[in-house]
Amino acid sequence: MPEFVLYNAPQSTCSQRVRYALHAKGEDFEEHRLDLFKGDQLRPEYLAINANGVVPTLVHNGSPVTDSAVILEYLEDILPGTELFRPVEPLQAAEMRAMMRFIDEVPTPAVRVPSYNLAFLPHFQAMQEDEFQALCDSKPLRREFLMKMGRTGFPQAEMDEALGRLQRGIDRMRDWLHKSGGPWLMGANQTLADIAIMPVIVRMDDINLGRMWDEVPKIGAWLERIKATIPFRKTYYHGSLLTEKYPHLQGLKNQTGYAAA
């Protein structure tokens, strides 16, 4: 068995974090791409390594590690000889972890709302009501989220709240870049905080929400900088963006304000 086996999904933002970190550290890994809409993450063999039924899961020498933020820190702990993305100084490391906590509490869950409404909703609309309910009940971490969405999508109030949370994420990212002087969130060196927020910004840009940082050129520059890295190109293989997986989204990108509809 390879040292590292990654169970993930191409479009999963949390999976993209871990793929990036593994590539950035130069680690070879065996990748298992799960089809979330076929229920691969709910099969008994997967639940045996991740009882939450979500991706990603990193199996290291036969032992599973779950939760993308935990996996990122785990890789820092076990691979000290690779490029490091966590400050050595304890106070700076604590600051980075606080940034990651904010990212996971505010913009990361918020970006799921427009993502589900725009890209994933047709999958659920095609289900019978009892089939959809069974799906919701099978997801320990996402049940309430799916129940709020239902088979008709999130209402405008939920979309507005999500966009407000995303705006708070953009505002906080602006403040971090201003405080550090850039080009990365904590200054000259890329950290796990950059990797943690990367999929949110990429997703927003992909679904036409990049206008939210039109007045913050440092965020646009940050995005171009991370896109230019070798790990990024390896992480975002074809099919990783929603517009690549769902062609109808590409047509919508030219419609002003579609993502908030």
Buried (B, 14 or more C-beta within 10 A) or exposed (E): EEEBBBBBBBBBBBBBBBBBBBBBBEBEBEBBBBEBEEEBBBEEEBBEBBEBBBBBBBBBEEEBBBBBBEBBBBBBEBBEEBEBBBBEEEEBBEBBBEBBEBBBEBBBEBBBBBBBBBBBBEBBEEEEEEEBBEBBEBBEEBBEBBEEBBBEBBEEEBBEBBBEBBBBBBEBBBEBBEEBEBBBBBBEBBBBBBBBBBBBBBBBBBBBBBEBBEEBEBBBEBBEBBBEBEBBEEBBEEEBBBBBBBEEBEEBBEEEEBBBE
